[in-house]
Amino acid sequence: MSVQPQIRAGPITDVTASATFQTLRFIGKRQLLPIMELQRSLLLIDAAVSLFIGFLLFFTPSLIGYFIFVKEIDGVHWHLLRCIGCQHIGAGFLIYKLRNSSVEVLSACHIVRILYLKIAKYWCYCWLAMNFCLQTAHRWSLGETVITNVMENILFQMDSLVCVIIGVAWLAFPEWLLHRQVRIHLGVSHEFCARLMGTDFLTSSVISSHALHWKKPTDRLIAIDCRSLV
């Protein structure tokens, strides 16, 4: 009865397997470099567009309102358009500061745009497709860590919850909320501006909820600065 010799993996086999794995990993990272550069360029463009739109809405609400509604607008429109402008300025500031951050941090920026485009439906559909492609290329990495500071966890979660409540309220009951604050006759244009503001609040909740999983404290501080700016 012949005995077949058994071949055991020695140190040389382990080193070869490790080297092969490192080589494949290096090749994968090199393939992601063009995607990362494209992503940074698109985020920079997105930040510039958001800042430009935000400053226009904040400093010239009357001109923007007349261009959209083809009529003179009142102070309620001005206030709502300025609130929308502040949201765009905050989003542009956040995207600009986080454009060179890690994958899980950039995922929050993409998801904000995805939610905003899905709800508002007035942005270009190509940006929606582009953000989906970039997010899919990074396998929808949302982060693996959780902040150990209990108070910081509570503050981020409360901020996210408040954004959702305010956003949903403005989306669902804009006329009722405005009726409690102003004494003039409200029209469809007032509801339109109020729902846009609610959309901004609702989508910004993603930043607070995802900031719990960001590894670098500097990235979380940028999220806090963005909320303070708004």
N, C-alpha and C positions, 0 to 999 in steps of 0.2 A: 504493500500500500504506500503509494508515494505521497509525500507531504509537500504541499505547495508553499514556497517561501512567502512570508508576509513582509511587505515593504512598509516601513513606518516613516512618517514625515519627520524629518529631522530639522535642525536649525536652518539649514540651507533652504529647505522648502518654505519654511515660515518667512524667511527674509524675502524670498522671491515673491510670495503672495502679498506681503506687505508692500514691496516695491511696486508691484502691479497695481495694487489698490491706490497707492499714492499717485501713480502716473495717471490713472483714470480720473482720480479726483482733480488733479491739476488740469487735465484736458477739459473737464467739465467747467472748472472755474474760468478757463480761458474762453470757452464758448459763451459764458455769461457776461464777459466784459463788454462786448458790443451792446448787449441788452441793457446793461447798467448805464452805459454812456447815453444811449437813446433815452432811457428813463430819466436821467438827470436833465437832459436837454428839454424833454417834454414837461417835466415838473417846473423847470425855470420859465418856460413859456406860459404854463398854466398860472404860475405865481404872478408873472407880469400882467397877464390879462385880468386876473382877479383884482390886483391892486389898481389897475387902470379903471376898471368898471366900478370898483368901490369908491375911488376918489371922485369919479364923475357923479355917482349917485349921491355922495355925501355933500359935495360942494355946489353942484348944479342940479338939484332935484327938480326945479321948475322947468328947466329946459328938457331934461330927460322925460319928465311927465308929459309935457306938451308933445314931444316927439312920439311917445307911446300911445297916448289917449287922444291926440289931436284936439286938445282943448286946454284952457287954463285950469290948473289944479289948485286945490286949497291947501291949508296948513296940515291937514291930516295926511294927505298924500306926501307932503314934504317929509313929515316925521317918519312915515313908513318906509319911504325910499331911502332916507338916511340910515334907518336901522338895517335895511338890506345892504346898503353900502358898507356899513361897519362890519357886517358878517363877511363880506367879500374881502375887505381889507385884512381882517383877522385870518381868513383862509389863505390869502396870498402870503402874509407874513409867515404863517406856519409852514406852508409848502416850501418857501424859500429857505427857511432855516433848517428844514429837515431833508433837503434834497440829497445830501451826502450821507445820510444816516443808514442804519442797517435795514435789512429786508423787512423785518416785522414792523419797523417804524413807518417805512414807505407804504406798507400794506394799508395802514390806516388812511393815508392820503388818497389811495386809489378807491377805497371803500366809500369815503366821503363823497367823492365825485360820482361813483356808481349810484349811490342812494339819491344824491341830488338830481342827477340826470333822470333817474327812474321816476322821481316824484314830480319834478318841475316839467320835464319833457320839452323845454325850450332851448336847451343847449344842443350843440351839434351831435348827431348820433355817432360820428366818427370818433369823438373823444370817449364816448361810452365804450365803443368796441376796443379802442386802444388801451383804456384802463383795464378792461377785462383780459386782454392779451398779456399785458405786463404782469397783472396779478397771477394769471395762470402760469406764466413763465417762471415765477418764483414759488409755484405750488401753494399759493395762498398761505404763506407763513405768517402766523399771527403772533408768534412769540411763545416762549416756554417758561419764562420766569414770572414770579409774582412778587410784588413789593412786600417786604416784611414789616414795614412801618404801618401799624394798624390805623393811625390817624390819617395818613396819606391815602390809604385804601378807602377809608370812609369818605374823604373829601372828593376823590375822583369819582366814586360811585354815586355820591349825592349830586355832583355836577352833571354826570351823565343822565341821572334820573330827572333832574330839573329841566334839562334841555329837551328830553322826550316829552315831558308834561307840557311845557310851554309850546313846543312845536306842534304837538297834536291838538292842543287847544286852539291855536291860531288857524290850523288847517280845518278843524271841524266847526268852530263857532266864531268866525271872524266878525260877523255883523254884531253878534251879541257882545263880544268883548269891546268892539269900538263904540257901540251904543252906550256902554257904561263910562266911556272916557270923553266923548265929544258931544256937542249939542247941535251939530249941523246935520243936514240930510245926507245919508250915506248911499252910495251907488255901487254898481258892480265893480268899478275900478278900485274902490276902497277894499273890497273883499279880495280882489286879485293881488294887490300889494300886500295885504295882511297874510294871505296864504303863501306868498313867496317868502315872507319873513319867517313864517312857521316852518317852511321847508328848510331854511338855513339853520334854524335852531335844532330841528330834528336830526339833520345829518351831522351837525357838529357834535352830537353825543357820542359818535364813534371814537373821536379823539380821546375823550375822557375814559371810556371803557377800555380802549386798547392801550392807553398809557400805563395801565397796571402791569403789562407784560413787557414793557421796554426795559432793556438791561441798563442803559446808561442814565445816570441821574440828570445829565445835561439835556437829554431829549425830553425828559419829563418836565424839566424847568421851562423848556420852550413851550410845551403845551400849556403850562400855567401862565406864561407871559402872553400867549395868544388869547387866553380867556380874559386876562386882565385888560388887554388892548381892546377887546370887543366890549 
